[in-house]
Amino acid sequence: MDGGKAPPETPATTVPVKAPSRFRTWVRGNEIGLVLVAAIVGVLAGLVVTAIGRTAEALHVVLFGADDGHLSSMSALLSPWHAALPACGGALLGAYLLWMRNRKARPLVDPIEANALHGGRMSIRDSVVVVVQNLVSNGFGASVGLEAAYTQMAGGLASRIGTAFEMRRGDLRMLVGCGAAGAIAAAFNAPLTGAFYAFELIIGTYSVVSLAPVVAAALCGTFVAQRLGATPFLIDLGDPGTITALDYPPALLLAILAAGLGIAIMQGVTAVERGVRGSGLPAPLRPIAGGLVVGALALLTPQVLSSGHGALHLQLDLPVSLSALLLVLALKAFASAVSIGSGFRGGLFFASLFMGALLGKLFAAVVPLVFATSALTPVTFAVVGMSSLAVTVVGGPMTMTFLALEMTGDFPITALALAAVVTASLTARKTFGYSFATWRFHLRGETIRSAHDIGWIRNLSVGRMMRTDVRTATLGTSLKTFRRDFPLGSAQRVVVVDETGAYAGIVLVADAYSDAVTDLEAKIDDLLRWQDAVLLPQMSAREAAGLFDSAESEALAVVDGPKTRGVVGLLTESHTLRRYSEELELRRREAAGETR
C-alpha cells in the first residue's frame, strides 16, 4: 500500500502540449515509431548545433574581429582592449547570478543527471538558460567549449518530445540520449562518435533495442549539419607509415601522461573554485575576476580563448617550437581551470582534444630519447594524445576511439588510439575515479558515477512503500488491556507510542502471549523492541534494506522525523524486497525491449 506522497521525479514543469492519442499509442507500442521520433530529434539536434555554433562564431567576429569565427586561430589580439572582453562576459553572468540570488531556483539538470536520477525528464527553460550562459561564456572568449549547450538543448528538446508522447521511463531516457547523439554527431561531423557518446555517457549502457534510434538520430544530426554547411573535422595524417608492435609502448606511456594531465586539470578547477570562495569575493564578481585572468593570458596567446577549435588545426599542421607548445599547453590548461572554476558555463570536450594534441606533439619531440625504435609521426602522437586526454576528462573510451577513426580514416592508428584510450581510462579510473562531469556531481554531494539509471531506486522510497494503517498502543498499557485490544492472530506487531504520540518501539503480539509472561498487570514497556531503529519516508529501498539487516527486524516503523518521531507508517522487509525485485525486473525488461 502506498501511503506516502512521492517526491517530484522531474525538474521539468508540466507539459502544455501532448501528441494526439493515436500517435502516442503508435509510438509507445511500435519500435519503428520510436525510430522515427528519434530521427526527428536528430534533425532538431543538427539545427540546434548549427544555430548555436554560428551564433558563437558571429560573436567572435563582432567582438574580437576573428576572420573565420575561431578565436584560437588568431595570431594575436587585434587590440589590447579585447583582453577585457572575457571580463565583460563574466559581468553578464554575474548580473544573472545577482538577479537569481533572491529567487529559489533549482540546480540546472544536464542530460547525464536527468537520465541518472530523473528518468530523462529535463526542462526546456533550464536548457535555454544553459545555452545562453554557454554562448556568453564562449562568445566572450572564456576557455570553454559549446558542447554543453549542444547536448543540453538537444536533450531538452528530446525530453519534451518524449513527455508529449508519454513515453515510458526507459524510452524517454533513450530519447534524451538520441538528442545528445545527434548533437555530438553534428558538432564533429562524426555519427559513430555521436552514437557512442550517447551509449556511454548519456544512456549509460548499450542495448540492441537502443541501437536503431540512437544511430538514426546521429545520422540525421550529421546530415542536417552537412546540408547547412558544416565542414568535416578531418586530420591530414600525411604518411604515417606502418604501425608495428614497437609503436605501442610509447603510445601507452603517452596515454598515462595524458591521464595525469586530465586529472590535474579537473583538480585545478576544484582548486580555483575553493580559492575563489575562500577569497570572500561575492559570487556575482567571480566570473569577472576569472575573465580578467583569461584576458591577461590571451595577451600572451589568443589560443587560450574559447574552445581551441581553430588552434587545433594550427598546432597539428604547422611546425612549432617545443617552448611554444609547452607555453600554450600550460596557459590553455590554466585558462580552462580558471574559466570553469570562476563560474563560466561550458564544456571541456574540445579543449581536452586541443590540449591532448599539444601534449602529443611535445611527447613526439622527446620520445626518441626513450624509444629509439619508434617511428610514429608527431601528428600520430597528437591523435593519440587528444584521444587519451579527452577520455580522461570526458569519459567514453569507445566514443574517443571512434572519434579518432572518423577524424583520420586510418584503422591502424585507430587501433593504436584504442589501446591508448583504454590505458588512459583505466589509469584515471583507478587513480581518480571520475570524469569531469561525474567529478562535478561528486563535489555537489551526488553519488552518481554515470548516466546509469539509479533514480528509480531513489524514487522507490519508504514513503511510497509503507502502510499507513498502523495499529498502535500507548506506552504504559497493561498486558491485560493489550491482550484484549489485540487478540492472538489479529496482528503480528503493534507500534507503541508515548503520551505525545512519539514512537517508543514495537511489541510483537506473540511476545505478549508468551508462556513466560504471567503477570497480566505488568506493562508492555518491557516487551519493546527496536526502540532506536526507525525508517524515514525519504529513505530509498536500498537504505531501508540495509536498516532491516542491521536491526535484524522483519518490520520497522516509519516516523516523520528523527526529532519528532511521529509514527506515519510501517514497512516490512518482505514487501521492500518484493517491490525492489519488481522494479529491477521492470528495468531489465525495458533495457531488453520486452515492455513494448
Backbone torsions as a table, in degrees:
resi	resn	phi	psi	omega
1	MET	NA	131.6	-178.8
2	ASP	-93.3	102.6	-174.9
3	GLY	-102.5	2.4	-177.3
4	GLY	-124.1	161.7	177.5
5	LYS	-82.9	134.0	-179.4
6	ALA	-76.6	141.0	174.7
7	PRO	-68.5	153.0	-179.5
8	PRO	-61.7	131.4	-176.9
9	GLU	-86.0	-22.9	-169.0
10	THR	-121.4	144.3	173.3
11	PRO	-82.3	-6.2	-176.7
12	ALA	-86.7	154.9	175.8
13	THR	-83.4	176.2	-178.8
14	THR	-63.7	146.3	-177.7
15	VAL	-84.8	120.5	-176.0
16	PRO	-74.6	-23.6	-174.5
17	VAL	-125.8	135.0	175.1
18	LYS	-120.5	149.9	176.3
19	ALA	-67.1	153.6	177.2
20	PRO	-55.2	147.2	-174.3
21	SER	-55.8	-41.0	-177.8
22	ARG	-62.3	-41.7	179.9
23	PHE	-72.1	-36.3	177.8
24	ARG	-60.4	-45.3	-179.4
25	THR	-63.5	-40.6	-178.5
26	TRP	-66.2	-45.1	-178.8
27	VAL	-67.6	-41.0	-178.2
28	ARG	-67.2	-29.4	-174.8
29	GLY	-108.8	3.8	-174.9
30	ASN	-132.6	122.2	-178.4
31	GLU	-65.1	-33.2	178.1
32	ILE	-64.4	-39.0	177.2
33	GLY	-61.1	-39.9	178.4
34	LEU	-65.2	-38.5	178.2
35	VAL	-64.1	-40.9	179.1
36	LEU	-64.9	-41.4	176.5
37	VAL	-63.6	-40.0	178.1
38	ALA	-62.6	-38.2	177.7
39	ALA	-63.7	-40.7	176.5
40	ILE	-62.2	-41.4	176.7
41	VAL	-61.3	-40.2	177.5
42	GLY	-62.6	-40.9	176.9
43	VAL	-61.2	-46.3	178.9
44	LEU	-62.0	-38.5	178.6
45	ALA	-62.3	-42.6	177.5
46	GLY	-61.6	-40.3	177.4
47	LEU	-65.9	-41.6	-179.4
48	VAL	-63.1	-47.6	-178.9
49	VAL	-61.3	-43.6	-180.0
50	THR	-62.8	-45.5	-178.7
51	ALA	-63.7	-45.9	-178.7
52	ILE	-66.5	-44.7	-179.1
53	GLY	-61.6	-43.3	-179.0
54	ARG	-71.5	-31.8	175.3
55	THR	-64.2	-43.3	178.3
56	ALA	-63.9	-42.6	178.1
57	GLU	-62.3	-39.6	178.1
58	ALA	-62.6	-40.5	176.4
59	LEU	-62.2	-39.9	178.8
60	HIS	-64.6	-39.3	179.4
61	VAL	-68.3	-46.8	-176.0
62	VAL	-69.5	-44.4	-173.8
63	LEU	-82.2	-41.2	-173.3
64	PHE	-109.1	-12.8	-177.5
65	GLY	75.1	26.0	179.4
66	ALA	-73.0	124.0	-174.2
67	ASP	-63.9	-43.9	-176.8
68	ASP	-98.2	5.1	-179.7
69	GLY	84.3	-0.6	-179.6
70	HIS	-110.3	111.9	-177.2
71	LEU	-62.5	-41.0	-172.1
72	SER	-71.9	-7.0	176.0
73	SER	-90.6	-3.5	179.1
74	MET	-75.9	142.9	179.0
75	SER	-79.0	-28.5	178.1
76	ALA	-161.8	157.7	175.4
77	LEU	-66.7	139.1	-179.1
78	LEU	-67.0	-26.8	179.2
79	SER	-147.8	141.6	177.2
80	PRO	-58.3	-24.9	-180.0
81	TRP	-67.4	-21.2	177.9
82	HIS	-64.2	-21.2	178.5
83	ALA	-66.6	-17.4	179.4
84	ALA	-86.2	-8.7	-175.9
85	LEU	-65.6	-40.5	175.9
86	PRO	-57.3	-36.8	177.5
87	ALA	-67.1	-34.1	176.5
88	CYS	-64.6	-41.7	174.4
89	GLY	-62.2	-39.3	175.9
90	GLY	-61.6	-34.9	178.7
91	ALA	-65.7	-38.2	177.1
92	LEU	-64.4	-44.0	177.2
93	LEU	-65.1	-38.5	177.8
94	GLY	-63.9	-37.4	177.2
95	ALA	-63.8	-38.1	176.8
96	TYR	-64.1	-43.8	178.8
97	LEU	-61.9	-38.8	178.9
98	LEU	-65.1	-39.3	179.4
99	TRP	-67.8	-34.5	-177.1
100	MET	-85.8	-6.1	-173.5
101	ARG	-59.5	-41.8	-176.7
102	ASN	-94.1	8.6	178.2
103	ARG	-108.9	135.5	-179.2
104	LYS	-81.5	80.8	-177.9
105	ALA	-93.8	134.6	176.8
106	ARG	-75.9	157.0	176.7
107	PRO	-61.2	143.7	178.5
108	LEU	-71.7	135.6	-175.2
109	VAL	-104.0	122.9	178.3
110	ASP	-91.8	173.1	-175.7
111	PRO	-60.3	-35.2	-179.9
112	ILE	-64.0	-48.8	-179.6
113	GLU	-67.3	-37.5	179.6
114	ALA	-60.6	-43.3	-178.4
115	ASN	-76.5	-28.3	-179.4
116	ALA	-78.1	-37.1	-169.7
117	LEU	-119.8	-25.5	-169.9
118	HIS	-118.2	17.0	177.0
119	GLY	64.1	26.5	177.8
120	GLY	86.3	5.7	-177.5
121	ARG	-87.0	126.1	179.7
122	MET	-130.3	162.6	-179.5
123	SER	-104.4	128.8	176.1
124	ILE	-63.4	-41.3	-179.6
125	ARG	-61.1	-45.1	178.0
126	ASP	-63.5	-36.9	179.0
127	SER	-64.3	-40.1	177.5
128	VAL	-63.6	-39.9	177.9
129	VAL	-60.2	-44.5	179.5
130	VAL	-62.7	-42.0	179.8
131	VAL	-61.4	-46.5	-179.4
132	VAL	-63.8	-43.9	179.0
133	GLN	-63.1	-41.2	179.7
134	ASN	-66.9	-39.9	178.1
135	LEU	-65.1	-42.3	176.9
136	VAL	-61.9	-45.2	-178.2
137	SER	-62.2	-54.0	-178.0
138	ASN	-69.9	-42.7	-177.0
139	GLY	-63.9	-31.3	178.7
140	PHE	-93.4	8.5	169.1
141	GLY	101.6	-0.7	178.2
142	ALA	-61.0	149.8	-172.4
143	SER	-82.1	65.5	178.9
144	VAL	-138.0	155.8	178.2
145	GLY	-96.0	176.1	-177.8
146	LEU	-98.1	5.1	-175.5
147	GLU	-61.0	-34.5	179.0
148	ALA	-62.0	-42.6	178.7
149	ALA	-66.6	-42.5	-179.9
150	TYR	-57.0	-56.4	-174.7
151	THR	-71.4	-32.3	-179.8
152	GLN	-65.3	-48.5	-176.5
153	MET	-71.1	-42.2	179.2
154	ALA	-65.5	-41.3	177.2
155	GLY	-66.0	-38.7	178.1
156	GLY	-63.8	-42.6	177.4
157	LEU	-64.7	-41.0	178.6
158	ALA	-62.8	-41.8	178.9
159	SER	-63.1	-41.6	179.1
160	ARG	-64.1	-41.3	178.4
161	ILE	-65.3	-42.2	-179.8
162	GLY	-63.3	-40.5	178.8
163	THR	-71.2	-30.0	175.7
164	ALA	-65.4	-30.6	177.0
165	PHE	-91.6	4.7	179.9
166	GLU	51.0	49.1	-177.9
167	MET	-70.6	153.8	174.7
168	ARG	-64.7	162.4	-176.4
169	ARG	-55.5	-47.5	-178.7
170	GLY	-64.1	-41.1	179.3
171	ASP	-67.8	-36.8	179.6
172	LEU	-67.2	-41.8	176.3
173	ARG	-60.6	-41.9	179.7
174	MET	-65.0	-37.8	-179.1
175	LEU	-67.7	-36.6	174.0
176	VAL	-61.4	-39.9	174.5
177	GLY	-61.9	-36.4	177.0
178	CYS	-62.8	-39.8	177.5
179	GLY	-61.5	-45.2	178.8
180	ALA	-65.4	-38.2	178.7
181	ALA	-61.1	-46.7	178.6
182	GLY	-62.8	-36.6	-178.7
183	ALA	-68.5	-49.1	-179.1
184	ILE	-67.6	-38.8	177.3
185	ALA	-61.3	-41.8	178.9
186	ALA	-69.4	-37.1	-177.9
187	ALA	-66.4	-37.3	-176.5
188	PHE	-108.7	2.3	-177.0
189	ASN	54.8	43.9	-171.9
190	ALA	-142.4	90.9	-175.3
191	PRO	-65.1	-37.1	178.6
192	LEU	-64.8	-40.7	177.3
193	THR	-61.5	-45.8	179.3
194	GLY	-61.7	-42.0	-178.3
195	ALA	-64.2	-46.3	-177.6
196	PHE	-76.9	-22.5	169.9
197	TYR	-60.2	-43.1	178.9
198	ALA	-65.1	-46.1	-177.9
199	PHE	-62.9	-47.0	-171.5
200	GLU	-83.2	-35.7	-170.0
201	LEU	-109.2	-25.8	-174.7
202	ILE	-108.9	-46.6	178.8
203	ILE	-83.9	-36.6	176.4
204	GLY	93.2	-5.3	-180.0
205	THR	-161.8	160.3	177.0
206	TYR	-108.7	138.0	173.9
207	SER	-144.9	156.0	179.4
208	VAL	-61.7	-36.2	-177.9
209	VAL	-64.5	-37.6	-177.3
210	SER	-83.0	-10.3	-174.8
211	LEU	-61.2	-52.8	-175.5
212	ALA	-62.1	-48.9	178.9
213	PRO	-61.7	-43.1	-177.3
214	VAL	-66.6	-43.6	179.1
215	VAL	-65.5	-40.1	177.9
216	ALA	-59.8	-43.7	179.4
217	ALA	-65.1	-42.1	-179.1
218	ALA	-64.9	-43.4	179.2
219	LEU	-64.8	-44.2	-179.4
220	CYS	-64.2	-41.5	177.0
221	GLY	-60.2	-41.8	178.8
222	THR	-65.3	-46.0	-178.3
223	PHE	-62.0	-42.4	-179.7
224	VAL	-63.7	-44.9	179.6
225	ALA	-62.7	-39.4	178.6
226	GLN	-65.5	-42.2	179.9
227	ARG	-65.2	-27.2	180.0
228	LEU	-91.8	10.0	171.6
229	GLY	99.6	13.3	178.7
230	ALA	-66.6	137.3	179.8
231	THR	-91.3	137.5	179.4
232	PRO	-60.8	138.4	178.8
233	PHE	-95.0	89.0	-175.4
234	LEU	-118.0	151.4	177.8
235	ILE	-115.3	125.0	178.0
236	ASP	-84.3	110.9	-176.5
237	LEU	-82.1	-12.7	-173.1
238	GLY	67.4	-130.6	176.4
239	ASP	-111.3	92.8	-176.1
240	PRO	-73.0	-12.6	-178.2
241	GLY	80.0	-172.5	-178.2
242	THR	-92.0	129.9	177.6
243	ILE	-83.9	124.3	179.4
244	THR	-118.4	174.2	179.8
245	ALA	-62.3	-27.3	-179.4
246	LEU	-71.3	-14.7	-179.7
247	ASP	-84.9	-12.5	-177.1
248	TYR	-74.2	-42.7	179.7
249	PRO	-55.7	-47.3	177.4
250	PRO	-64.2	-33.6	178.2
251	ALA	-65.7	-39.3	179.6
252	LEU	-69.5	-37.1	176.0
253	LEU	-63.9	-41.3	176.4
254	LEU	-61.1	-38.5	179.4
255	ALA	-62.8	-40.2	178.7
256	ILE	-66.1	-41.2	177.3
257	LEU	-64.3	-39.4	178.2
258	ALA	-64.0	-39.9	177.3
259	ALA	-61.8	-41.2	177.2
260	GLY	-62.3	-42.1	178.4
261	LEU	-65.2	-41.5	179.0
262	GLY	-61.7	-43.3	178.0
263	ILE	-63.2	-40.5	179.1
264	ALA	-62.9	-38.8	178.8
265	ILE	-64.6	-45.8	-179.4
266	MET	-63.7	-41.2	177.1
267	GLN	-70.6	-29.6	176.3
268	GLY	-64.6	-38.2	176.2
269	VAL	-59.6	-44.9	-179.9
270	THR	-64.3	-41.0	179.8
271	ALA	-63.1	-40.4	178.3
272	VAL	-64.4	-44.1	179.4
273	GLU	-60.2	-44.6	179.8
274	ARG	-65.4	-40.0	178.5
275	GLY	-64.2	-41.2	179.7
276	VAL	-66.2	-43.4	178.6
277	ARG	-64.9	-40.0	-179.5
278	GLY	-69.3	-19.7	-179.5
279	SER	-74.1	-15.6	-177.6
280	GLY	81.1	6.4	179.5
281	LEU	-69.9	129.5	179.1
282	PRO	-57.5	146.7	-176.3
283	ALA	-54.8	-41.7	-179.5
284	PRO	-65.0	-20.0	-179.0
285	LEU	-92.5	-12.0	-175.5
286	ARG	-65.1	-44.2	176.9
287	PRO	-62.2	-30.5	178.2
288	ILE	-65.8	-44.7	178.7
289	ALA	-62.4	-43.6	177.1
290	GLY	-61.9	-39.3	178.2
291	GLY	-64.1	-36.7	176.8
292	LEU	-63.4	-40.3	178.9
293	VAL	-65.7	-46.3	179.7
294	VAL	-62.8	-40.5	177.7
295	GLY	-62.6	-39.4	177.6
296	ALA	-64.2	-39.4	177.5
297	LEU	-66.3	-33.3	-179.6
298	ALA	-66.9	-24.0	175.0
299	LEU	-65.3	-28.2	176.9
300	LEU	-79.8	-42.5	176.2
301	THR	-159.6	124.9	178.3
302	PRO	-66.6	-8.2	-178.8
303	GLN	-67.9	-9.9	175.3
304	VAL	-80.3	-14.4	-175.4
305	LEU	-79.4	153.3	173.5
306	SER	57.5	-149.3	-171.6
307	SER	-86.9	-22.4	-176.8
308	GLY	98.7	10.7	-176.1
309	HIS	-58.8	-51.9	-178.1
310	GLY	-68.5	-38.2	-178.0
311	ALA	-67.7	-25.8	-179.2
312	LEU	-60.5	-44.0	178.6
313	HIS	-65.5	-39.1	179.1
314	LEU	-61.6	-46.1	-175.9
315	GLN	-70.9	-26.5	178.6
316	LEU	-80.3	-36.1	-170.6
317	ASP	-92.2	-30.9	-171.2
318	LEU	-104.0	143.8	174.3
319	PRO	-71.0	127.9	-177.8
320	VAL	-131.2	142.8	-179.7
321	SER	-66.9	155.7	-179.6
322	LEU	-62.6	-39.3	-179.2
323	SER	-64.3	-38.4	179.2
324	ALA	-68.0	-41.3	177.8
325	LEU	-61.4	-46.3	-178.7
326	LEU	-63.5	-39.9	179.5
327	LEU	-64.2	-47.5	-178.9
328	VAL	-63.9	-40.7	179.8
329	LEU	-62.1	-47.0	-179.0
330	ALA	-64.6	-43.8	-178.3
331	LEU	-68.3	-38.8	-179.9
332	LYS	-66.2	-43.2	178.8
333	ALA	-62.0	-42.7	179.7
334	PHE	-66.2	-42.8	-179.7
335	ALA	-64.1	-38.6	178.7
336	SER	-65.1	-44.7	179.3
337	ALA	-63.3	-42.0	179.8
338	VAL	-66.4	-42.0	-177.9
339	SER	-62.3	-52.1	-179.3
340	ILE	-68.0	-43.7	-176.1
341	GLY	-66.6	-26.7	-178.7
342	SER	-91.2	-3.8	173.2
343	GLY	117.3	2.6	174.9
344	PHE	-71.8	151.2	-176.5
345	ARG	-104.6	130.6	177.8
346	GLY	165.7	-177.9	-178.9
347	GLY	-112.6	171.6	179.5
348	LEU	-117.4	14.4	-178.3
349	PHE	-60.0	-60.6	-175.5
350	PHE	-70.6	-34.2	177.0
351	ALA	-62.5	-37.2	178.9
352	SER	-67.8	-35.3	174.9
353	LEU	-62.8	-44.2	-179.8
354	PHE	-62.8	-48.8	-178.7
355	MET	-67.9	-34.6	176.8
356	GLY	-65.1	-37.7	176.8
357	ALA	-64.9	-41.3	176.7
358	LEU	-61.4	-44.5	179.1
359	LEU	-61.9	-40.3	179.4
360	GLY	-62.8	-42.0	178.9
361	LYS	-68.6	-35.8	174.7
362	LEU	-63.5	-43.2	-179.1
363	PHE	-64.0	-37.4	-179.5
364	ALA	-61.2	-28.7	-178.0
365	ALA	-75.4	-27.4	-176.2
366	VAL	-106.7	-10.9	-175.5
367	VAL	-62.3	-32.4	177.9
368	PRO	-61.3	-22.9	179.4
369	LEU	-71.2	-24.0	-177.6
370	VAL	-109.2	-41.8	-178.8
371	PHE	-120.2	88.0	-175.3
372	ALA	-67.5	-22.2	-177.3
373	THR	-86.6	-7.6	-177.0
374	SER	-73.7	132.8	-178.8
375	ALA	-118.5	17.6	-179.7
376	LEU	-69.2	143.8	179.5
377	THR	-80.8	160.1	177.3
378	PRO	-58.0	-35.7	179.8
379	VAL	-67.0	-37.4	176.8
380	THR	-63.3	-44.6	176.2
381	PHE	-62.4	-34.0	177.8
382	ALA	-64.1	-41.4	178.1
383	VAL	-63.9	-43.8	178.6
384	VAL	-63.3	-42.9	-179.1
385	GLY	-64.8	-42.8	-177.8
386	MET	-68.5	-37.4	178.3
387	SER	-66.4	-41.2	-176.6
388	SER	-69.9	-43.3	179.5
389	LEU	-69.5	-37.9	-179.6
390	ALA	-65.3	-39.3	-179.9
391	VAL	-69.8	-28.6	176.8
392	THR	-68.5	-44.3	-175.7
393	VAL	-81.4	-46.1	-173.5
394	VAL	-91.4	-38.8	-172.6
395	GLY	95.2	178.0	176.6
396	GLY	83.8	76.5	-179.2
397	PRO	-57.9	-45.4	-179.6
398	MET	-69.7	-31.9	176.6
399	THR	-58.4	-49.2	-177.4
400	MET	-71.9	-29.8	176.7
401	THR	-67.3	-45.1	178.8
402	PHE	-69.4	-29.3	175.3
403	LEU	-63.7	-41.9	176.5
404	ALA	-61.7	-40.0	179.1
405	LEU	-65.4	-45.7	-176.4
406	GLU	-74.7	-22.0	175.7
407	MET	-79.2	-35.6	-173.3
408	THR	-105.2	-32.4	-174.6
409	GLY	69.8	17.6	-175.5
410	ASP	-115.8	115.7	-176.6
411	PHE	-71.9	-41.9	178.0
412	PRO	-59.9	-40.3	178.1
413	ILE	-69.6	-33.4	176.6
414	THR	-63.5	-39.4	177.1
415	ALA	-63.8	-39.1	176.7
416	LEU	-64.6	-42.5	178.8
417	ALA	-65.0	-36.9	178.6
418	LEU	-61.1	-45.9	178.8
419	ALA	-61.8	-41.3	180.0
420	ALA	-68.1	-40.9	-179.3
421	VAL	-63.6	-43.5	178.4
422	VAL	-62.5	-41.4	179.1
423	THR	-63.6	-45.7	179.9
424	ALA	-64.6	-42.6	-179.6
425	SER	-63.2	-44.1	179.6
426	LEU	-64.4	-41.6	179.4
427	THR	-61.9	-46.5	-179.2
428	ALA	-66.2	-39.8	-177.4
429	ARG	-67.5	-37.8	-177.3
430	LYS	-82.6	-25.8	-178.8
431	THR	-100.5	-25.3	-175.8
432	PHE	-125.0	-46.9	172.9
433	GLY	92.6	0.3	-174.7
434	TYR	-140.6	153.4	161.1
435	SER	-92.8	178.8	-176.8
436	PHE	-62.2	-44.0	-177.9
437	ALA	-64.1	-47.8	-177.6
438	THR	-72.3	-26.5	174.4
439	TRP	-65.3	-38.8	177.7
440	ARG	-65.3	-38.4	176.0
441	PHE	-63.6	-40.6	179.7
442	HIS	-60.5	-42.2	-179.6
443	LEU	-65.7	-27.6	177.5
444	ARG	-81.7	-6.3	-179.3
445	GLY	96.8	1.9	177.4
446	GLU	-80.7	153.7	-177.5
447	THR	-104.5	1.1	-175.7
448	ILE	-72.6	140.6	178.6
449	ARG	-111.5	-7.4	-178.7
450	SER	-164.2	-175.3	178.3
451	ALA	-85.2	4.7	177.6
452	HIS	-54.7	135.3	-170.9
453	ASP	-71.4	105.2	172.2
454	ILE	-116.0	-0.7	-179.4
455	GLY	-63.0	-32.8	-179.2
456	TRP	-64.9	-30.3	178.2
457	ILE	-67.6	-41.9	178.7
458	ARG	-68.2	-36.8	-179.5
459	ASN	-72.1	-24.0	176.0
460	LEU	-81.2	73.2	-171.4
461	SER	-91.3	165.5	176.2
462	VAL	-60.0	-39.3	179.9
463	GLY	-61.4	-30.4	178.4
464	ARG	-78.5	-32.6	-172.5
465	MET	-93.2	-21.0	-170.8
466	MET	-70.9	157.7	170.5
467	ARG	-91.9	142.7	179.1
468	THR	-103.4	-11.6	179.6
469	ASP	-86.1	70.1	-174.3
470	VAL	-87.7	132.0	175.3
471	ARG	-87.7	127.7	-174.1
472	THR	-127.7	157.6	173.0
473	ALA	-136.4	161.5	-177.1
474	THR	-97.7	142.0	177.2
475	LEU	-56.9	135.4	-179.1
476	GLY	95.6	-1.7	177.9
477	THR	-67.3	140.3	179.8
478	SER	-77.9	157.7	178.7
479	LEU	-62.8	-35.3	179.7
480	LYS	-61.7	-47.8	178.3
481	THR	-64.9	-40.0	-179.6
482	PHE	-61.6	-44.8	179.7
483	ARG	-65.4	-34.0	178.2
484	ARG	-67.8	-42.0	-177.4
485	ASP	-77.1	-27.7	-175.4
486	PHE	-131.4	80.6	179.2
487	PRO	-60.1	153.9	179.4
488	LEU	-60.4	126.0	-177.7
489	GLY	99.0	-13.6	-179.1
490	SER	-77.7	-25.7	-179.6
491	ALA	-160.9	156.7	177.1
492	GLN	-89.6	-34.2	-175.2
493	ARG	-148.6	152.9	179.3
494	VAL	-130.6	132.2	177.7
495	VAL	-84.0	131.4	-178.8
496	VAL	-105.4	133.1	178.6
497	VAL	-122.4	159.7	177.5
498	ASP	-87.8	-172.0	-175.8
499	GLU	-65.5	-20.4	178.7
500	THR	-91.3	-3.7	-178.2
501	GLY	91.2	4.1	-179.9
502	ALA	-80.5	149.7	-177.8
503	TYR	-64.1	135.6	178.7
504	ALA	-119.5	-27.3	-179.1
505	GLY	158.2	-172.6	179.3
506	ILE	-126.7	138.5	175.2
507	VAL	-113.3	125.5	173.2
508	LEU	-77.8	129.3	-177.9
509	VAL	-59.7	-35.9	178.8
510	ALA	-60.9	-35.0	178.5
511	ASP	-65.3	-36.1	-178.6
512	ALA	-69.3	-22.3	179.2
513	TYR	-104.9	12.7	180.0
514	SER	-65.5	148.2	178.1
515	ASP	-64.9	-21.4	-179.7
516	ALA	-73.7	-15.7	-179.8
517	VAL	-93.3	114.3	-177.3
518	THR	-116.0	-27.8	-177.8
519	ASP	-89.1	102.5	-177.4
520	LEU	-74.6	-11.6	177.5
521	GLU	-88.9	-6.1	178.6
522	ALA	-67.5	157.3	-179.1
523	LYS	-85.9	154.7	178.2
524	ILE	-76.8	-4.1	-177.3
525	ASP	-57.8	-33.0	-177.7
526	ASP	-75.2	-11.3	-179.7
527	LEU	-98.4	2.9	-175.9
528	LEU	-65.9	139.7	174.8
529	ARG	-127.7	158.7	172.9
530	TRP	52.2	46.6	179.7
531	GLN	-63.1	-31.6	-174.5
532	ASP	-104.8	-7.7	-177.9
533	ALA	-97.7	106.1	179.9
534	VAL	-135.0	158.0	176.2
535	LEU	-105.2	155.3	174.1
536	LEU	-113.5	147.8	-176.2
537	PRO	-58.0	-30.7	-175.6
538	GLN	-83.6	-5.5	178.9
539	MET	-65.8	147.3	177.2
540	SER	-84.4	169.0	178.3
541	ALA	-61.1	-36.2	179.5
542	ARG	-65.3	-43.3	178.5
543	GLU	-65.5	-38.7	179.2
544	ALA	-64.9	-42.1	180.0
545	ALA	-61.8	-39.1	177.4
546	GLY	-64.1	-37.9	-179.9
547	LEU	-71.6	-37.6	174.8
548	PHE	-58.5	-42.8	-177.1
549	ASP	-66.9	-44.7	-178.4
550	SER	-69.9	-34.0	-179.9
551	ALA	-83.9	-11.5	-177.9
552	GLU	53.9	48.7	-178.2
553	SER	-126.7	147.9	176.3
554	GLU	-89.2	-11.6	178.8
555	ALA	-155.4	146.9	178.2
556	LEU	-138.4	151.3	177.1
557	ALA	-78.1	150.7	176.1
558	VAL	-109.4	125.4	-178.0
559	VAL	-115.6	159.4	-175.5
560	ASP	-76.9	-16.5	179.4
561	GLY	-175.6	157.6	-177.6
562	PRO	-67.9	-19.7	-179.0
563	LYS	-96.5	-50.1	-177.8
564	THR	-74.9	-35.6	176.9
565	ARG	53.8	34.3	174.7
566	GLY	-74.5	130.8	-175.5
567	VAL	-75.2	125.0	179.4
568	VAL	-119.9	-8.7	-179.2
569	GLY	179.6	-178.6	179.0
570	LEU	-141.1	140.0	-178.7
571	LEU	-134.3	134.9	178.3
572	THR	-100.8	153.4	179.7
573	GLU	-65.8	-40.0	-178.5
574	SER	-62.1	-42.6	178.9
575	HIS	-66.5	-39.4	179.0
576	THR	-61.4	-48.9	-178.3
577	LEU	-66.6	-35.4	178.3
578	ARG	-66.4	-44.8	179.2
579	ARG	-65.9	-37.0	178.3
580	TYR	-64.2	-44.0	-180.0
581	SER	-64.8	-38.5	179.0
582	GLU	-64.3	-44.0	179.6
583	GLU	-68.1	-38.3	178.6
584	LEU	-63.5	-41.0	177.7
585	GLU	-66.6	-36.9	177.5
586	LEU	-63.7	-42.3	177.6
587	ARG	-62.9	-39.8	178.7
588	ARG	-63.8	-42.7	-179.8
589	ARG	-66.3	-36.9	177.3
590	GLU	-63.5	-43.4	-179.2
591	ALA	-64.9	-32.8	-179.2
592	ALA	-87.9	-3.9	180.0
593	GLY	76.5	20.0	-177.0
594	GLU	-84.4	-6.0	-178.8
595	THR	-92.1	-6.2	-177.5
596	ARG	-78.8	NA	NA
